[in-house]
Amino acid sequence: MSPVSSAARGEATIDRAELVRELGAARITLVDVLSPESYAATHIPGAINLPVADIPHDAARALPDRNAPIVVYCGSPT
């Protein structure tokens, strides 16, 4: 069985310029999946915090529109 590519799963990458443009136009939801402590220390402005461990029980509340474009990151804005 071959692995399914991220594109086939509906996943894609986004570059920095596109991220800035899409955030500015409010066309995406930006999700930081690091711990609340890491999020508080440094995060991309406009991101919401949804730690990986909380996704199973908090994703529906934090991301109610299942069809909305979502960008997820797990590192500091470098």
C-alpha positions as a printed NumPy array, in Angstrom:
array([[  0.   ,   0.   ,   0.   ],
       [  1.532,   3.316,  -0.998],
       [  1.305,   6.368,   1.219],
       [ -1.242,   8.999,   0.257],
       [  0.353,  12.318,  -0.642],
       [ -0.522,  15.378,   1.397],
       [ -2.101,  16.972,  -1.708],
       [ -4.369,  13.949,  -2.169],
       [ -5.508,  14.331,   1.435],
       [ -6.44 ,  17.969,   0.81 ],
       [ -3.266,  19.277,   2.433],
       [ -0.987,  21.855,   0.892],
       [  1.865,  24.126,   1.818],
       [  1.779,  27.908,   1.856],
       [  4.699,  30.29 ,   1.571],
       [  5.252,  33.306,   3.787],
       [  4.016,  35.897,   1.25 ],
       [  0.819,  33.96 ,   0.608],
       [  0.276,  33.479,   4.348],
       [  0.594,  37.221,   4.979],
       [ -1.769,  37.995,   2.084],
       [ -4.399,  35.451,   3.164],
       [ -4.249,  36.519,   6.826],
       [ -4.603,  40.167,   5.832],
       [ -7.677,  39.342,   3.784],
       [ -9.112,  37.169,   6.605],
       [ -9.438,  34.199,   4.243],
       [ -7.742,  31.661,   6.512],
       [ -7.686,  30.582,  10.128],
       [ -4.157,  30.269,  11.464],
       [ -3.7  ,  27.613,  14.165],
       [ -0.668,  27.288,  16.447],
       [ -0.578,  23.724,  17.813],
       [  2.152,  24.257,  20.396],
       [  1.596,  24.384,  24.154],
       [ -0.118,  27.433,  25.672],
       [  3.244,  28.418,  27.208],
       [  5.   ,  28.357,  23.845],
       [  2.09 ,  30.205,  22.23 ],
       [  2.257,  32.906,  24.926],
       [  6.011,  33.267,  24.483],
       [  5.876,  33.679,  20.703],
       [  3.262,  33.147,  18.03 ],
       [  2.278,  34.612,  14.699],
       [ -0.166,  37.493,  15.27 ],
       [ -3.691,  36.423,  14.42 ],
       [ -3.106,  32.751,  15.256],
       [ -5.349,  30.86 ,  17.629],
       [ -3.863,  28.323,  20.015],
       [ -5.073,  24.745,  19.756],
       [ -2.438,  22.457,  21.274],
       [ -2.033,  19.087,  19.557],
       [ -3.199,  17.241,  22.681],
       [ -6.432,  19.295,  22.719],
       [ -7.391,  18.77 ,  19.079],
       [ -9.614,  15.693,  19.656],
       [-11.879,  17.438,  22.15 ],
       [-11.543,  21.157,  21.263],
       [-11.275,  21.312,  17.456],
       [-15.032,  21.498,  16.829],
       [-15.353,  24.419,  19.257],
       [-12.233,  26.262,  18.119],
       [-12.804,  25.619,  14.39 ],
       [-16.575,  25.449,  13.871],
       [-16.494,  25.89 ,  10.064],
       [-15.171,  22.536,   8.834],
       [-14.922,  23.903,   5.275],
       [-12.883,  27.004,   6.127],
       [ -9.261,  27.122,   4.98 ],
       [ -6.984,  26.402,   7.939],
       [ -3.214,  26.822,   8.166],
       [ -1.529,  24.925,  10.986],
       [  1.982,  25.515,  12.26 ],
       [  4.044,  24.096,  15.068],
       [  7.022,  26.389,  15.379],
       [  7.905,  29.973,  16.102],
       [  7.518,  32.59 ,  13.341],
       [ 11.041,  32.501,  11.92 ]])
